[in-house]
Structures are given as C-alpha cells and as structure tokens.
Amino acid sequence: MSNKHLATEDKHIPKEDNIEKKTGAKKSGKTIAALVLIGGLVIGGITGTVKYMNSETVRAKSLVSEYTDTDTGFLSLPQTVTVNQAYDLSYCDGEKLYNAITKNNIKYCEVLDEYYTSDGREIAVLNVTGTYTEGIKADCVEVNGTKIYMAPEGYELDGECAYRVINTSFTKVVEKQDDYSNITIPGLNDVQITVDEIQTKPFTDILSSVLIVDVPDGAVLNKNHECSATFRLAPKE
C-alpha cells in the first residue's frame, strides 16, 4: 500500500498524501435512493412518478437510463430496493440487460459490487471523500429601518450571506493506471481518495444470468407491507 500525492490544479484541493491505493479490494457499500417494485409496476423513489413496465425490455432500458452517469458511462444499479413481497422477483432476463448496456455505450457496469466491462479488464474505483461550502442569503428582518441579518441553524453568518460546510462521499470509476497522482476533484476541500483496483467480468457473462430482486431469506413485511431487497444477477436455471 502506497500513498501518493493528489494533483492540485484546483485551489479547493489543498491536501497531499491523500490517495491510498489498494489492489483487489471491494469498495464499501453506499446509500442509494430506494425503488418500490410491485410486479410489473415500478414506482420511482426519487420523483414519485409511476411507470407501468410489464415488458422486460422496457424495464432493462429504464434501469440503464435512470442509473447511468452519462459523463463517465458508468452504470451502477441500486444496492437497496423496497418490495411489497417477501420473496424473490425476476426483474429482467440478462439478455435484455446486456442489450440495453451495449446499445447505450456503457463503459462500466456495477451490480451488487460486481463490476463488468466490455472485455473483462481491470479498472480502478476511486472512493472520494471531502467537503464543500454551501452559501445562501441570510435571513433578514427589518426593524425601524435597520436590517438585521441572521444565519439559519447550522450556518455561519458572513455579512448578508450564510455558509455551511458539507461532507460528501462518492465513487468514480476510471481506467486502471500506473500513477493516480494526476487526479483532481474540483470544488472539494480536504479531499481523500482510496483507489481499489478491481478485476471486472465481461458484459457477455450477463447473457447467462437473470437480474433478480433478491429478498433475504426469512424476510418479514413491515407495517407498510414492504421489505428491503437487492438487485443481483443470478445464473439461469
């Protein structure tokens, strides 16, 4: 394990010795907005919109469209979903998912911490943490012609504006490199990056699989008649 220096092209990245390289390690779990899946019905947890998707092809296309970072070509399926049944659900055949991936020029695909590329090459997953400053107009009250500025809870006052520091973390997938010291994350302070070099599987492996919503054994529905599950690629029987 070796520490490397982060390039400082942006003034908001002052830290050094903050890239840690690991080989063959799994990245940590992440928080993903949940979906509710009810048979062929999909309810988007982010927008609250309802879409009827009884076609596996449509479901695969929608999943790829919704969860792909178009700037990097990285498709990361949700790690947490919510279902209203306590048993597994078949979401789409692997061939449907494969077709949606290849037709949308996906470079990297992640399904439950398993990574896929067109040729099964090694890639690098950057786990980034840092902070950034959010600024808003301060609350203002006028008393007898005098303006009084106040910062909302959690903010610090600076004249007519208020600021707060926000912690953030995210992952970024790039090609494997010999040297990661040229990586910059504009707009962040106190940046720290760990690099996990991971061997991927080829997209063609998805063809022999079925994308399922995997409900844990012994799961019990809660008071809303729901339970948590995960997307997983399972071998075709």
C-alpha positions, 0 to 999 in steps of 0.5 A: 500500500502506497500513498501518493500525492493528489494533483492540485490544479484546483485551489479547493484541493489543498491536501497531499498524501491523500490517495491510498491505493489498494489492489483487489479490494471491494469498495464499501457499500453506499446509500442509494435512493430506494425503488418500490417494485410491485410486479410489473409496476415500478414506482420511482423513489426519487420523483414519485412518478409511476411507470407501468413496465410489464415488458422486460425490455422496457424495464432493462432500458429504464434501469440503464437510463435512470442509473447511468452517469452519462459523463463517465458511462458508468452504470451502477444499479441500486444496492437497496430496493423496497418490495411489497413481497417477501420473496424473490422477483425476476426483474429482467432476463440478462439478455435484455440487460446486456442489450440495453448496456451495449446499445447505450455505450456503457463503459462500466457496469456495477451490480451488487459490487460486481463490476463488468466491462466490455472485455473483462479488464481491470479498472480502478474505483476511486472512493472520494471523500471531502467537503464543500461550502454551501452559501445562501442569503441570510435571513433578514428582518427589518426593524425601524429601518435597520436590517438585521441579518441572521444565519439559519441553524447550522450556518455561519453568518458572513455579512448578508450571506450564510455558509455551511460546510458539507461532507460528501462521499462518492465513487468514480470509476476510471481506467486502471493506471500506473500513477493516480497522482494526476487526479483532481476533484474540483470544488472539494476541500480536504479531499481523500481518495482510496483507489481499489483496483478491481478485476471486472467480468465481461458484459457477455457473462450477463447473457447467462444470468437473470437480474433478480430482486433478491429478498433475504431469506426469512424476510418479514413485511413491515407495517407498510407491507414492504421489505428491503431487497437487492438487485443481483444477477443470478445464473439461469436455471 
